């Protein structure tokens, strides 16, 4: 049976994640307060960030940028696309 969480991103009771998506305290916070739907929204947004900023996830600096953006997207004021982002037509 699916686990339900009150998603702080979408302010709805929705299906929760099956497991914490990352290790540590942040992973626990995401697991307990973010829905699958919101997490999938973050995954799509994160692809845009990696591509637009040309981030290499092998770089500790790039991982720090992604963590900051993830926190903003899921728990903060939201995250805007990068300034030069142009959606595909």
C-alpha positions in Angstrom: 0.0 0.0 0.0 1.3 3.5 -0.9 2.5 5.7 1.9 0.9 9.2 2.1 2.6 12.4 3.2 1.5 16.0 3.5 3.6 17.5 0.7 5.0 20.8 1.8 5.8 21.8 -1.8 2.3 21.2 -3.1 0.4 21.6 0.2 -1.6 18.4 -0.4 -1.8 14.9 1.0 -0.2 12.7 -1.7 1.7 9.5 -2.3 5.1 9.6 -0.6 8.5 8.4 -1.8 9.4 4.7 -1.4 12.7 5.6 0.2 14.8 8.6 1.0 16.2 9.9 -2.3 19.5 11.1 -0.7 21.4 10.2 2.5 21.4 12.1 5.7 19.1 14.6 7.4 18.0 16.3 4.1 17.0 12.9 2.7 14.9 12.1 5.8 13.3 15.5 5.5 12.4 14.9 1.8 11.1 11.4 2.6 8.8 12.7 5.3 7.5 15.9 3.7 7.8 15.7 -0.1 5.5 13.7 -2.4 6.5 11.6 -5.4 4.8 14.1 -7.6 6.9 17.0 -6.2 10.1 15.0 -6.3 9.5 14.2 -10.0 8.9 17.9 -10.6 12.3 18.5 -9.0 14.0 15.8 -11.2 12.7 17.6 -14.3 13.8 21.0 -13.0 17.2 19.7 -12.0 17.8 18.4 -15.6 17.3 21.9 -16.9 19.7 23.3 -14.3 22.4 20.8 -15.1 22.1 21.5 -18.8 21.8 25.3 -18.7 24.6 25.8 -16.2 26.6 22.9 -17.8 27.2 21.4 -14.4 29.4 18.3 -14.0 28.0 16.3 -11.1 31.5 15.0 -10.5 32.4 18.4 -9.2 31.8 19.1 -5.5 30.9 22.7 -6.4 28.3 21.6 -8.9 26.8 19.2 -6.2 26.6 22.1 -3.8 24.8 24.3 -6.4 22.3 21.4 -7.0 21.7 20.9 -3.3 21.0 24.6 -2.8 18.7 24.7 -5.8 16.9 21.5 -4.6 16.3 23.1 -1.2 15.0 26.3 -2.8 12.7 24.3 -5.1 11.3 21.9 -2.6 11.2 24.0 0.6 11.9 27.6 -0.2 10.5 30.2 -2.5 10.7 28.0 -5.5 13.4 28.1 -8.1 13.3 30.1 -11.3 14.9 28.8 -14.5 18.4 30.0 -15.2 18.5 33.5 -16.6 19.4 32.4 -20.2 17.0 29.5 -20.3 14.9 29.3 -23.4 12.3 26.5 -23.5 12.3 24.3 -26.6 9.7 25.4 -29.1 
